[in-house]
Amino acid sequence: MPRHRIMKINTVIIASDHAGYKLKESIKKFLIKKRKNILDLGTKNSKSVDYPDFGHLLSRKIKNKKDHYGILVCGTGQGMVMTANKH
């Protein structure tokens, strides 16, 4: 039977575009209740922004950090996925 490794997460980094702002805030509240360390990279409101700016920012922050976990949120999920996959 395979052994499953439990990933120890020290910090959750989260970011969204304007369309994912409300969901990002809900996820952040949930994680805070679970006593996780959160680093919110934005956006800070629902005013229109360019999703790649936040996708690249988060992807650069978590690159090569095994104890960090990233969550990207946008309106459809497609834009953030394409951006993150470039890293």
Beta strands, then each sheet from edge to edge (+ up, - down):
strand 1: 11-16
strand 2: 37-40
strand 3: 68-73
sheet 1: 2+ 1+ 3+
end
